[in-house]
Amino acid sequence: MIRRFGQPPRTDQIYRLRPGCYGVLLKGRDVLLTHQISPTSEIQLPGGGMDQGESPMATLHREVLEETGWRIAPIRRLGAFCRFTYMPEYDMWAQKLCQIYLARPVIQLHPPTEPDHQAVWLPLAEAIPALANSGDRHFAAKLL
């Protein structure tokens, strides 16, 4: 059974399954995050939804590059969680199935190409309370 974080599902909503992959990207004791400016300003683990037919590793590499501009070297899978949320950028209620990986940033190729995203480096201890959702905080805290 996969652990749920955040609000329980609303009984008046239909949720669409949205699998995705996210990375805890450590370099020393600092972690590379993404600051999503809109539709809501929040600090997140880089990552996002899997495209149809895409593997988890391809998703992780693509999303991290889009949101941070960095290439990564995946190390290991940390686990998974689900959360129920409204995604205003897609006008969709989603059951997000989030796979979390530990990875190492290798080289920055360019600035983020994803609109309204900025790459942010924080010490891991400061990053944990800054993360917008409790599932991200849980997996980042496992590395302290």
C-alpha positions in Angstrom: 0.0 0.0 0.0 1.3 3.4 -0.9 1.2 6.1 1.8 -1.1 9.1 1.2 0.0 12.6 2.1 -2.1 15.8 2.2 -5.8 16.1 2.1 -8.1 13.0 1.8 -9.9 12.7 -1.5 -13.1 14.7 -1.8 -16.2 12.6 -2.2 -17.7 15.2 -4.6 -14.8 15.0 -7.1 -13.6 12.5 -9.7 -9.8 12.2 -9.8 -7.7 11.4 -12.8 -4.6 9.2 -12.1 -1.5 11.3 -12.7 1.8 9.2 -12.3 5.0 11.2 -12.0 8.6 11.1 -10.9 10.5 13.6 -8.7 14.0 13.9 -7.5 15.8 14.7 -4.3 18.9 16.2 -5.9 21.8 16.3 -3.5 25.2 17.9 -4.0 27.0 17.7 -0.7 24.5 18.9 1.9 22.7 21.2 -0.5 19.6 20.2 -2.5 18.5 21.5 -5.9 14.9 22.4 -6.0 12.5 24.2 -8.3 10.6 27.4 -7.4 7.3 27.3 -9.4 6.2 30.9 -9.6 2.7 30.3 -10.9 -0.1 29.4 -10.7 0.9 29.3 -7.1 4.4 30.3 -5.8 5.9 27.2 -4.1 9.2 25.3 -3.6 9.0 21.8 -5.0 11.2 18.7 -5.7 11.9 18.9 -9.4 9.9 16.5 -11.4 6.5 16.0 -12.9 4.0 13.9 -14.8 4.9 10.9 -17.0 4.0 11.2 -20.7 2.2 8.3 -22.3 4.7 5.5 -22.9 7.5 7.2 -21.0 9.6 5.3 -18.5 10.1 6.6 -14.9 13.8 7.4 -15.6 13.1 9.2 -18.9 10.4 11.3 -17.0 12.8 12.1 -14.2 15.6 13.2 -16.6 13.2 15.2 -18.8 11.4 17.0 -16.0 14.6 17.9 -14.0 16.2 19.3 -17.2 13.0 21.3 -18.0 12.6 22.7 -14.4 16.2 23.3 -13.4 18.4 23.0 -16.6 20.5 20.3 -14.9 21.5 16.8 -16.0 21.4 14.3 -13.2 22.8 10.9 -12.3 20.1 8.8 -10.6 21.3 6.9 -7.5 18.3 5.0 -6.2 14.5 5.0 -5.7 13.5 6.3 -2.3 9.8 5.3 -2.5 6.4 6.5 -3.6 3.4 8.3 -2.2 0.0 9.6 -3.5 -1.8 12.8 -2.9 -5.1 14.1 -4.1 -5.1 17.7 -5.4 -6.5 20.2 -7.8 -4.0 21.1 -10.6 -5.1 24.6 -11.9 -2.6 24.6 -14.8 -4.5 21.6 -16.2 -8.0 22.4 -14.7 -8.0 18.9 -13.3 -8.5 17.1 -10.0 -5.7 14.5 -9.8 -4.6 11.5 -7.8 -0.9 12.1 -8.1 1.2 8.9 -7.8 4.6 10.3 -7.0 7.8 8.2 -7.4 10.7 9.7 -5.6 14.4 9.2 -6.5 17.7 10.2 -5.0 19.9 11.7 -7.7 23.1 13.8 -8.0 23.1 16.9 -10.2 26.0 16.5 -12.7 26.1 19.6 -14.9 23.9 22.6 -15.6 23.3 22.8 -19.3 21.0 25.9 -19.4 18.5 27.8 -17.3 15.1 26.2 -16.8 13.0 25.9 -19.9 9.7 25.3 -18.1 7.8 28.6 -17.9 7.6 30.1 -14.4 10.3 27.8 -12.9 13.5 28.8 -11.2 16.3 26.5 -10.0 17.0 27.0 -6.3 19.8 25.6 -4.1 19.2 25.3 -0.4 20.9 23.4 2.5 18.9 20.2 3.0 17.9 21.2 6.5 16.4 24.5 5.2 14.8 22.9 2.2 12.6 20.5 4.1 10.3 23.0 5.7 10.3 25.1 2.5 8.9 22.3 0.4 5.2 22.9 -0.5 3.8 19.4 0.1 4.2 17.0 3.0 5.1 14.0 0.7 8.1 15.9 -0.6 9.1 16.9 2.9 8.8 13.3 4.1 11.2 11.9 1.5 13.7 14.8 1.8 13.8 14.4 5.6 14.7 10.7 5.2 18.1 11.9 4.0 19.0 14.1 7.0 
